[in-house]
Amino acid sequence: MRIDRLTREVAKFGAVGGAGLLVNLIAFNVVRSTTDLQVVRASVIATVVAIVSNYIGFRYFTYRDRDKSGRTKELTLFVLFSAVGLVIENGFLYAATYGLGLDSPLASNVFKFVGIGIATLFRFWSYRTWVFRAAPAREAVASAESFLENPEPYLDQERQAYLQDEDRPTRQFRQVQRVR
């Protein structure tokens, strides 16, 4: 169940991220080809455009079921972690362009793509951990489910002594009880 939920989250994150990747690369190439801005400046503009579109996708698609209280804090953390991702992403492009002298459109796109990939790993971890936090109700349900699986740590010594192995219901019986 937990892996299934994580798989769905990764798929939704990937869908929004894929759309953001397209927005980022298209904006980057449009800005780069229509203006005289330096490569990294054009990339920063494209990244900011993608960050805005990604926030909308993450808030209303990927993490729509997450806690919605404290939108100001959520948006502040999103901007903060997105800015760190922007530095990671454009750091690769900067190193390739000014450190290695690779300034062709193909090289710029390749290094921008690599930077986006590495920054995406950071963003996934930070967004799910700090920005779009799970609603408290889910944590309470998880705690209750763990109690049902193994109540012994929560019982006092006298009650534990009372429940001997032959007196405990089987796992299948407990599952049937939960279904009702």
Buried (B, 14 or more C-beta within 10 A) or exposed (E): EEEEEEEEBBEBBBEBBEBBBEBBBEBBBBBBEEEEEBBBBBBBBBBBBBBEBBBEBBBEEBBEEBBEEEEEEBEEBBEEBBEEBBBBBBBBBBEBBEEEEBEEEEBBBBBBBBBBBBBBEBBBEBBBEBBBBBEEEBEEEEEEEEEEEEBEEEEEEEEEEEEEEEEEEEEEEBEEEEEE
